[in-house]
Structures are given as C-alpha cells and as structure tokens.
C-alpha cells in the first residue's frame, strides 16, 4: 500500500501537536522540591550547622592506621571555620596535655559531603603527616565523608576518605568539661601496668590488658582475640563490642577502691594486678625519690652521694628509675632497664639505660639481675648507681597497704644498708 | 501543503513558548561556598594582596584535588602560611614589580599558589620542596618546616625563579645559540645519574641542567638570581677554567635575552631580590602581622 506524502505530513503534524501539548502540561510531579545542586548545598549547610550546634564540642575517638594500635581521645569544637582541638597526646615536654590547638576545618561538597581538617593541627596531623622514614605517615585520615547522624543528632558517623577510617563524633554535655584531663588521668592510672586476669560470672580468664589493647580468649576457648580501646574519664571504651564469658560489653568502668575495671552491669571484672606484678611487670617507671642538688633523698646515703657526684661536671641526673625501657624495642633490645634521664650543661635532656631482668621470688622479694650496658649508657656518670642497685639484689619489697601501689621500699636482703624507695607517680 | 507547513511552524513556536514559560530561573545560586562567609583577616589580606593586584589564587587550605595523589601530604600550618605569603609577596612578586613594573608581574606570574605543610616524600628517599605546572600553578611544600634563613628560603626561591624563567621563555624565545653551546652533551632523563660537580666542570650549573637546553637556561637563570656574587664566583672556581668559560658564555646569552626581550637588567634584578631576601632574614619585614 502506498502512503501519500499528505498522510505523512498529517501524521507529523499530529505528532507535533501532541508533543507541544505534552511539553506544555503543567502537572509534572517533581520528585524533589529543589535541584540536585541546591540539595547538596543544603546538606553542606546542615552538616556545618550541626557541627557548630554543640556548645561543648564533640568527643572524637580517633583510631589511627588500621586501628590495631588503639585509639586516642580528642575533643573538637567547631566555630565558623575554626576547630579547637584537645587530645591526650603529649606534643612536647613543656606543653601540658589537654592544651587546646586551633586550626581550620571546612565542610565541602565533593562526590560526597566531607569534613576536612585542612590546615595543620599538631594534635590530629601528627598521625597523618609523612616523614622521611615513613612517607605515608600512619595511614590515617584527616578528610572524612559524612555517613549518617543518629536519631537525636547527638552522634555523627563518618568514614575516612583516603584510608577508610571510621570516626564517630559524640556531642558533649556540660558534664564532659575537662574531658581530656580526666581521660589523661585514667590513662596514667591504667597504662603503667598490664592486667592479667578477668572474672566473668564465676569463671576466671587469663587475659592481657595493656596500653590500648585487650587480648582475651574467644568464646570457644580455641583462640585469642585482641580488641582495641580508648581511655575515657570513667575507664575504657572498646572500638567494637567485646564478649567474655558470654557477656557482651563495649565499655568498662574503673573502680577506684579496688583498681578493677568492670563492665557496666558489673558481671565482668578485670582484676587489678598483684602488688608484685605492679612492680615486676610495669610498663611505666619506678623512680628514685631524690633531690640531688639538695643532697636529700629517700635512699641510703651512698646512693645520694652517687647522684650528687656528676653535678660537679655539669651533668645532672634528673631521674633514675627501674622499669620499662622507653626506647624498647625500636632502639634497644632490653625491655626492662635501670634508666637515667640526665641533663648536660643545663641544655640537653638525654636518656641512657642499663638492661636488667626483674625476677620475682615469691610475693615480696625480687632479684634484679644486670644484663649489659644498653642504649645511651654513660659509664662514668651512671655506674656508681647501677652497680650499687645490682650489688644489693635480691631485695625484699615493702609494699603499701591496699591494692594500688604508688610508693614501695626495696631493702637488700643480704645488706640492709642498701635500700631505696621508688615511686611510680 | 505550504499552509500546513506554516501552521505546523506556528504550532511548534507556540509549543516552545508555552513550554519555556514555566522555567523561571531560581534566585538561589548553586555556586555558593558556605566557607566564603568564614573569611578571616588572612583571607582578606590574601584578597587585597594577591587576588586583586596579581589575580593569584593563593590556597593555604589543603586542597587534595589540587595536590598530587602519589604523595601523602600534611596541610600547611596557618601561621607559617601567613609568613610564607608575606615573604613571597615581598621577595618575589614585588621584586619583579620593582624591576619591571606591576603590569609585567601580573601578566606573567602563575595564577595559583598552593601551600602544603609537609615535603612531598618519594619512596627513593628524595623529597620535593616545590613544583610548578605549565606556568599556571606553583606548589610550595614543607611550609610547616619553614626556617627564615638563606639555606631554606633559597630552596623555595630556586623553584619559583626556575619556573618563572620557563614562563618567560614560553612567551619570548631565547637565543637558539644557547642550546648549541653544549650541543651533544645533554643527557635527557639520565641527568640524575650525573653529579653536580661533573655538570659544573662541563659547563652546566647543575646535574638537572644537563637534561635539555630549556632546563639548562632555567636552572642557570634561577641560580644566578638566587645567589650573590660571592657564591657565583665560587661556582666558577669549582667549575674550573673550561666549565667557567662555558657558564660565562651562557650567562651572557641570558643577560642579553633578559635585557632585549624583557628590558630586565638581570644584575639589577638579582640585587633587588638579594636585598629583599636579606630584609626578611634580618627581620626588617614583619612577616607575622597582617597589616
């Protein structure tokens, strides 16, 4: 059948008319009230305002790298492009922990809405900045994608843009003032000594809780699990929920009188280490109590004169301790040492140590056995002290009353003239 | 048929008109940057001292999209960003203003300056202090390690003067005789296998200058501008008789090019730069305030 040109034209005309009619129709249902760009812009404004609508700021537990090193507590307060941070990081010996640092932040629209801490803040960027020996820093984020906000807008959940770190901001209240100071206090209370036992229900478990890590048996007892945590003013908070003895918990509260950490329902308890463990397994330093310049100290007179002696040569021993080697394992292989911090010409604070083994004998006696000179050891200045400590071994330890040891006395079992007090404060 | 075509055209027109009538443009811009409203004194200073006079976008906030993804970088410290911005305006932009007039500077200067806190560390143990892209953007790294002394600042100055020399050469060709002086000695990508000492003795100001004539002349210009006469004389001594003779020959071409093509007295420009750098190092210039 032949189709005439007229028929085609009529058909085209009809099609035109129908298009024109359709395109003129005014009752199109818009899915959104505004354009995509406007909605993105609104989201930027919403998140920025939300960050600022927290007069006391936000708690930010930051788990650097792959998270296996544990978390670091921060507070962040946002105000018109400026963010004031505090954290439990000690930036330098002269700056108190908890001192606030202000830098810039922005909420930006990229492929998602992101929060970026985009000028240098020594607290946060100490985890992210590269160095010659570590060109990717700690593989940690400072740009975060907003994921979601909790129902009452008191928690914001974000994900790191580059390394995928998970970050939660929790709104602070008036009660959270001095948050970092209280976290730091808890950190100092707990980090100096590992914990070895936990009780869940009526069963005791071998665990290890030390600096930011908690290792415990799996439910079937066939393996061990390590969970990381951050210190809080009340105790510790795990990154992920922990199950021990069938009881699940995400945080533990420190009980001051007993030194125990307890799950909120009290059913799981991590026992405070024994007196001997607090000394022999310390991760901190048990220091001599001495004022060398004034020739005073809580130790026998020979020790005092040993400390005083180097001063004539413009070297002051600021601190002598028995305990955990602060350069282990990076720069020295001795875990436990007799350590020294000494000041040369009143300008340089240096560190030196002598490797030892601390072997408990029963509940209240201990051997201190010398291994060898170690990192930064200065024979001339340190050997009178080191050799006297080693000469006095083994020692009887006089512990304080109560569970938590702050100051102990070591008296040589074979020569009572060799004695000294040590403090872990 | 003609009637139908006219009718159809009218209908189409009506359709267009009708369908356009509902599409009023919204008053809301989608280009609003909320952070614009958080401009502080430094942002205002940048606007007055970089944007308006030179049309330069100075970025001190970390802009990862503007940086190189192969490096892990830290943002710039705010206070050091202020210092660097003041130092660069005084010792670089205003040095050219003084010698050539502000119109010259604003016409040829790269239009983006990005400040980064850390150096850009590479896996082979090297690191970058600065880069430039196509005459458009200069990135300065290691802002957080800023030190106000010649050793540190000269690393920066070398980068910017090197890149600026490229920009000048792209606008007006330099004498092709320059490339003939050491013809056959350029080693292209193998320059890093050469030592600076070897380069000097063969009439190149640095190992990198051995890569090709364009880099050679930019290196020579930057080295000459960022060092005083004493230093230059020492370079010539280290280069030995042969090397020094070649370097002097090259410098004469640079001197003539700058004079004839740009009306720049390279010695005068060097004196201006040196004087201004000294002003910064001796503290004559307040690099902290935003006045």
Interface residues (C-beta under 8 A of the other chain):
Chain A: X5 X6 X9 X10 X12 X13 X16 X17 X19 X20 X21 X23 X24 X26 X34 X35 X37 X38 X41 X44 X45 X48 X80 X81 X82 X103 X104 X106 X107 X108 X110 X116 X117 X118 X119 X120 X125 X128 X129 X130 X131 X132 X135 X136 X137 X142 X143 X161
Chain B: X1 X4 X7 X8 X11 X12 X14 X15 X18 X19 X22 X26 X28 X30 X32 X34 X35 X37 X38 X40 X60 X61 X62 X63 X64 X65 X71 X72 X73 X74 X75 X76 X77 X78 X80 X81 X117 X118 X119 X121 X122 X123 X125 X127 X144
